[in-house]
Structure formats: C-alpha cells, structure tokens
Amino acid sequence: MKVYNYTPEDLGFEAFPQGTLRLQGHNIKQVTDPDKADVFVLPPIIRILVPGSGQQPDWNRLPYLEGNEDRHVVYSVADDMYMNTPPTMIAFRCECTQDVLKRNPDTIAWPWPVDDLWAWMSLRDGRFTHDITFHGWVSTGLCAKALDIIERIPYLSHDIRRDKRFWGTRGVFSPEEYVKLRRTFLDSMQASRTSLSVRSIPSGVIRYRFYEAMSMGRFVIHVNDGCVYPFDWAIDYDQVCLRVPEAAVDKIEQHMSAVWALPDQQLIEMGLYAREMWDRYLNSAKWPEIMGEVVKEIEGYL
C-alpha cells in the first residue's frame, strides 16, 4: 500500500504541529507523488482545517480529496465530536460516540493516548488495600451521584479524591502540583481492586482513566451510555469492565455486588487481560503500525 502524506505546503501552512499521524508497517510505502498513492493521509489532527471557533473543517483545503474520499485518512485526539467528515472518509477519532457514528458511519473509535503503566501493575505488598478508586475531575452530576453512593457503602474500602478542575487543561496546576496529583492517582489505582470511570463531558466520550486502568491492568466500573469501545470486535470488554447504565446509577451498589464477590486472583487475571488488549490494540507507541493494519484491511490490502 502506497501512502501519500499531505505536506504543509499542500494546505497553505508553513509547518504542521507536533504529534502528527503516520501509517507504518509491513508493505506500507511512503510516496511523495500523489499520483502514485493508494491512500492519502492528513498528518495533523482535523482541527487544523477548522477556519474558526465552532465551525466545521474546510475540507476544500485538501487538494486530492475530490473523488478520493474513501482513500483519505484523518484523525482527532481532541473533543471534536461535533465535527463531521465527508462520507466514506476513514477517520480515527478518540472522541467517538454512538452519535458520532450515526453522523459519520466510517469513523473508527480510537483510544486516548495514555501512558504505558506496566511498571505500576504489580501489587506492592501482594494485596489490594482498596476496593475501588476515583481521583479526578467531578464534571457531571452523574459522577457526583455515583461517588456519593459509593462513599456510603459500609463494606467497601474506597479511595476517592474529588477535583473541581480538569487535569488536562494547561496551567490549571503548577508542575509540582500535577506531579503530586498524578503520583497519588497512580498509587491509588495500583492499590485498588477496581477503578471507577463515570461519563464526563461531552456525553458518550470515554475518559482517559478508562484506558489508564487498562494500561495498568485494573478492572473498571464504567458508567457511560453512548460510548463506543475501540476494537470491540477483538476485545472482550466484559472482561475489562462492568457496564452500569446511567439510568441505574442509583442502584450502582447492586450492579457492583457481583464484582465484590470475585476473588482477588480472578480480578488480577481480568486485569492482565485488559493490559494485554491495551498493549496489543490501544498502545499509542504502536499507533502507526496498528492504524496501518486497520487501513490496509479497510482498503483491501491484507
């Protein structure tokens, strides 16, 4: 498969931002002549094509798009769920939801790029000290309600810290504050049998902490209607998380009861499965190769 990567000059830019998309892997060749390309890749995230705040991308800036929509590959690692893509365009989107798929059926749900937490997987003293953990931004009433209920369950050992600020916003925390918060968050998840992940804003987008739990090999209690799980055809998410409907958050204790009955060893094994699936399909260090394989399959080059 021959891949042409759009250049800044093609789009009228002096340079692209860092963190660009590249398709790599077996039988993938980069070409500089668009006439020889099988696939066209827009390296920066699609937001670069947005002319102004709240507007849709200006797809006319892609000179080779017309007639080749199904051979174009783009991606988004931002909350761009309201941006639409042309029909049949291959779009890898971290903010993919069921609503996004309805509007853009050729979208491919993609994970957020989280750290490789392999070094945090082992238990420090051979046992868990918490049943469930949540450290982070409480951005919705749904999240606050789930935490309120969990904190009132007498037989559960929980480690909960509520933040009023979003960790991902630059400048919200000083570098020293962020390092401390990050360390206590990872310490808590390492010591916990499960990690709570409740739908944030916007609706349906899977939170970073879901993938961080997979990376560390921790089972997730997931409250998020409307989400789309990446590689759901290959990953058995029933072994990765317990899905609690948002309408049933008042009964979250009953939903979680089956999890608390599981022995630690079984939860550890499920966590190891989650970690294995994250490393195989979701690890951002392997995205160029994984995306390359996906595109080859879609385009019929496998």
C-alpha positions as CSV (number, residue, x, y, z in Angstrom):
1,M,0.0,0.0,0.0
2,K,1.4,3.4,-1.0
3,V,0.7,6.3,1.3
4,Y,1.0,10.0,0.5
5,N,1.2,12.3,3.5
6,Y,-0.1,15.8,2.9
7,T,2.6,18.4,3.3
8,P,2.2,21.8,5.0
9,E,2.6,23.4,1.5
10,D,-0.3,21.4,0.2
11,L,-2.6,23.1,2.7
12,G,-1.0,26.5,2.7
13,F,0.7,26.2,6.1
14,E,4.3,26.9,6.9
15,A,4.6,23.8,9.2
16,F,2.4,21.2,10.9
17,P,2.2,20.9,14.7
18,Q,3.9,18.1,16.5
19,G,2.2,14.8,17.1
20,T,1.3,14.0,13.5
21,L,-0.2,10.8,12.1
22,R,1.9,8.4,10.2
23,L,0.9,5.0,8.8
24,Q,3.7,2.5,9.0
25,G,4.2,-1.3,9.0
26,H,4.7,-4.2,6.7
27,N,4.0,-3.5,3.0
28,I,3.3,0.2,3.6
29,K,5.4,2.5,1.4
30,Q,5.6,6.3,1.8
31,V,5.4,8.1,-1.6
32,T,5.9,11.8,-2.4
33,D,4.0,11.7,-5.7
34,P,0.2,11.9,-5.0
35,D,-0.5,10.3,-8.4
36,K,1.1,7.1,-7.2
37,A,-0.8,7.0,-3.9
38,D,-3.3,4.4,-2.8
39,V,-4.1,6.3,0.4
40,F,-3.9,10.0,1.4
41,V,-3.1,10.9,5.0
42,L,-3.7,14.2,6.7
43,P,-0.9,14.1,9.3
44,P,-2.2,16.8,11.8
45,I,-5.5,16.4,13.6
46,I,-8.6,17.5,11.7
47,R,-9.0,20.6,13.8
48,I,-6.2,22.3,11.8
49,L,-8.8,22.6,9.0
50,V,-11.3,24.5,11.1
51,P,-11.4,28.1,10.0
52,G,-12.9,29.5,13.2
53,S,-14.3,28.6,16.6
54,G,-17.3,26.3,16.4
55,Q,-17.1,25.8,12.6
56,Q,-16.7,22.7,10.5
57,P,-13.4,21.7,8.9
58,D,-12.7,23.3,5.5
59,W,-12.2,20.0,3.5
60,N,-11.7,22.1,0.3
61,R,-8.2,22.7,1.6
62,L,-7.3,19.0,0.7
63,P,-6.4,19.2,-3.0
64,Y,-6.7,15.5,-3.6
65,L,-9.9,14.8,-1.7
66,E,-12.5,15.1,-4.6
67,G,-13.2,11.6,-5.9
68,N,-10.8,10.0,-3.4
69,E,-12.9,10.4,-0.2
70,D,-12.7,6.7,0.7
71,R,-8.9,6.8,0.3
72,H,-8.3,9.6,2.8
73,V,-7.3,9.0,6.4
74,V,-7.6,11.6,9.2
75,Y,-7.6,11.6,13.0
76,S,-8.7,13.5,16.0
77,V,-7.3,13.5,19.5
78,A,-9.4,16.3,20.9
79,D,-13.1,16.8,21.8
80,D,-14.1,17.4,18.2
81,M,-17.3,15.2,18.3
82,Y,-19.4,17.8,16.5
83,M,-17.0,18.0,13.6
84,N,-18.2,16.0,10.6
85,T,-16.1,14.2,8.0
86,P,-17.0,13.5,4.3
87,P,-18.8,10.3,3.5
88,T,-16.6,7.2,3.4
89,M,-13.5,9.0,4.7
90,I,-11.5,6.9,7.2
91,A,-11.5,8.9,10.5
92,F,-9.7,7.7,13.7
93,R,-11.4,9.6,16.5
94,C,-10.7,9.4,20.2
95,E,-13.9,11.3,20.9
96,C,-16.0,8.8,19.0
97,T,-19.6,8.2,20.4
98,Q,-22.7,6.5,19.1
99,D,-23.9,9.9,18.0
100,V,-20.7,10.5,16.0
101,L,-21.1,7.1,14.3
102,K,-24.6,8.0,13.2
103,R,-23.4,11.2,11.6
104,N,-20.1,9.7,10.4
105,P,-20.5,6.0,9.9
106,D,-17.0,5.4,8.6
107,T,-15.5,6.7,11.9
108,I,-13.2,4.3,13.7
109,A,-13.4,4.6,17.5
110,W,-9.9,5.2,18.9
111,P,-8.4,5.3,22.4
112,W,-6.9,8.4,24.1
113,P,-3.0,8.3,24.2
114,V,-2.3,7.3,27.8
115,D,1.0,6.4,29.4
116,D,2.3,2.8,29.5
117,L,1.7,1.9,33.1
118,W,3.4,-1.6,33.0
119,A,5.7,-0.6,35.8
120,W,2.7,0.1,38.1
121,M,0.9,-3.2,37.5
122,S,2.4,-5.3,40.4
123,L,1.0,-5.0,43.9
124,R,3.5,-3.5,46.3
125,D,2.7,-5.8,49.2
126,G,0.9,-8.6,47.4
127,R,-2.7,-7.5,48.2
128,F,-5.1,-4.7,47.5
129,T,-5.8,-2.1,50.1
130,H,-8.9,-0.5,48.4
131,D,-11.9,-2.0,46.7
132,I,-12.4,1.0,44.4
133,T,-10.6,4.2,43.5
134,F,-11.5,7.6,41.9
135,H,-9.2,10.5,41.7
136,G,-10.1,13.3,39.3
137,W,-12.4,15.9,38.0
138,V,-16.1,15.6,39.0
139,S,-17.5,17.2,35.9
140,T,-21.1,15.9,36.0
141,G,-23.9,15.4,38.5
142,L,-23.8,11.8,37.4
143,C,-20.3,11.4,38.6
144,A,-21.0,13.1,41.9
145,K,-24.0,10.9,42.5
146,A,-22.0,7.7,41.8
147,L,-19.3,8.9,44.2
148,D,-21.9,9.8,46.9
149,I,-23.4,6.3,46.8
150,I,-20.1,4.5,46.8
151,E,-18.9,6.5,49.8
152,R,-21.9,5.4,51.8
153,I,-21.4,1.7,51.2
154,P,-20.2,0.5,54.6
155,Y,-18.4,-2.7,53.5
156,L,-16.4,-1.0,50.7
157,S,-12.9,0.4,51.1
158,H,-12.7,3.3,48.8
159,D,-10.1,5.9,48.0
160,I,-11.8,9.0,46.5
161,R,-10.5,12.4,45.8
162,R,-12.7,14.9,44.1
163,D,-11.2,17.7,41.9
164,K,-13.1,20.8,40.7
165,R,-10.6,21.3,37.9
166,F,-9.8,19.3,34.8
167,W,-6.3,17.8,34.9
168,G,-5.8,18.1,31.2
169,T,-6.1,21.9,31.0
170,R,-2.7,23.6,30.8
171,G,-1.8,26.0,33.6
172,V,-4.6,24.7,35.9
173,F,-2.0,23.1,38.2
174,S,1.6,24.0,38.7
175,P,4.1,21.4,37.5
176,E,4.8,20.4,41.1
177,E,1.1,20.1,41.9
178,Y,0.5,18.0,38.8
179,V,3.3,15.6,39.6
180,K,2.0,15.1,43.1
181,L,-1.6,14.6,41.9
182,R,-0.5,12.2,39.2
183,R,1.6,10.1,41.7
184,T,-1.2,9.8,44.2
185,F,-3.7,8.9,41.4
186,L,-1.4,6.1,40.2
187,D,-0.6,4.9,43.7
188,S,-4.3,4.7,44.5
189,M,-5.2,2.7,41.3
190,Q,-2.3,0.4,41.9
191,A,-3.6,-0.4,45.4
192,S,-7.3,-0.8,44.3
193,R,-9.2,-3.8,43.0
194,T,-11.2,-1.7,40.6
195,S,-11.2,1.8,39.1
196,L,-14.4,3.9,38.7
197,S,-14.9,5.8,35.4
198,V,-18.1,7.8,35.0
199,R,-19.2,9.6,31.9
200,S,-17.6,13.1,31.7
201,I,-18.4,16.0,29.3
202,P,-19.3,15.6,26.5
203,S,-21.7,12.7,26.6
204,G,-20.5,9.3,25.4
205,V,-16.8,10.1,25.3
206,I,-14.7,7.6,27.2
207,R,-12.5,9.2,29.8
208,Y,-8.7,8.9,29.9
209,R,-8.9,7.0,33.2
210,F,-10.6,4.1,31.5
211,Y,-7.6,3.5,29.2
212,E,-5.2,4.2,32.1
213,A,-6.8,1.4,34.1
214,M,-6.4,-0.9,31.1
215,S,-2.8,0.1,30.8
216,M,-2.2,-0.7,34.4
217,G,-4.3,-3.9,34.3
218,R,-7.2,-2.8,36.5
219,F,-10.8,-3.7,36.2
220,V,-13.2,-0.7,35.5
221,I,-16.6,0.1,36.8
222,H,-17.9,2.0,33.8
223,V,-20.9,4.4,33.8
224,N,-21.2,5.8,30.3
225,D,-24.1,5.5,27.9
226,G,-23.5,6.3,24.3
227,C,-19.8,5.3,24.2
228,V,-18.1,3.2,21.6
229,Y,-15.3,0.9,22.6
230,P,-12.3,0.7,20.3
231,F,-11.7,-2.7,18.7
232,D,-14.9,-4.1,20.2
233,W,-14.8,-6.9,17.7
234,A,-11.4,-8.1,19.1
235,I,-11.6,-7.1,22.8
236,D,-14.0,-8.8,25.2
237,Y,-14.9,-5.7,27.2
238,D,-17.0,-7.8,29.6
239,Q,-13.6,-9.0,30.9
240,V,-12.3,-5.4,31.0
241,C,-15.2,-3.5,32.7
242,L,-18.6,-3.7,34.4
243,R,-21.0,-1.6,32.4
244,V,-23.5,0.3,34.6
245,P,-26.3,2.1,32.7
246,E,-26.5,5.8,33.6
247,A,-30.2,5.5,34.5
248,A,-29.2,2.8,37.1
249,V,-26.6,4.9,38.9
250,D,-28.9,5.0,41.9
251,K,-28.5,1.2,42.0
252,I,-24.8,1.1,41.3
253,E,-24.2,-0.9,44.6
254,Q,-26.4,-3.8,43.3
255,H,-24.7,-3.8,39.9
256,M,-21.3,-3.9,41.5
257,S,-22.1,-6.7,44.0
258,A,-21.1,-9.4,41.6
259,V,-17.6,-7.8,41.3
260,W,-17.0,-7.7,45.0
261,A,-17.8,-11.4,45.2
262,L,-14.9,-12.2,42.8
263,P,-11.6,-13.4,44.4
264,D,-8.6,-11.1,44.0
265,Q,-6.9,-13.6,41.7
266,Q,-9.8,-13.5,39.2
267,L,-9.7,-9.7,39.2
268,I,-6.0,-9.8,38.7
269,E,-6.4,-12.2,35.7
270,M,-9.1,-10.0,34.2
271,G,-6.7,-7.0,34.7
272,L,-3.9,-8.9,32.9
273,Y,-6.3,-9.5,30.0
274,A,-7.1,-5.8,29.9
275,R,-3.4,-4.9,29.9
276,E,-2.7,-7.4,27.1
277,M,-5.5,-6.0,25.0
278,W,-4.4,-2.4,25.6
279,D,-0.8,-3.3,24.6
280,R,-2.0,-5.2,21.5
281,Y,-4.5,-2.7,20.2
282,L,-4.5,0.6,22.1
283,N,-0.9,1.4,23.0
284,S,-0.1,4.8,21.4
285,A,3.5,3.8,21.0
286,K,2.2,1.3,18.4
287,W,-0.4,3.5,16.7
288,P,1.4,4.0,13.3
289,E,1.6,0.2,12.9
290,I,-1.9,-0.5,14.3
291,M,-3.5,2.2,12.2
292,G,-1.6,1.0,9.2
293,E,-3.1,-2.5,9.6
294,V,-6.6,-1.2,10.0
295,V,-6.3,1.0,6.9
296,K,-4.8,-1.9,4.9
297,E,-7.8,-4.1,5.9
298,I,-10.4,-1.4,5.0
299,E,-8.7,-0.7,1.7
300,G,-8.3,-4.5,0.9
301,Y,-4.5,-4.7,1.1
302,L,-4.4,-7.6,3.6
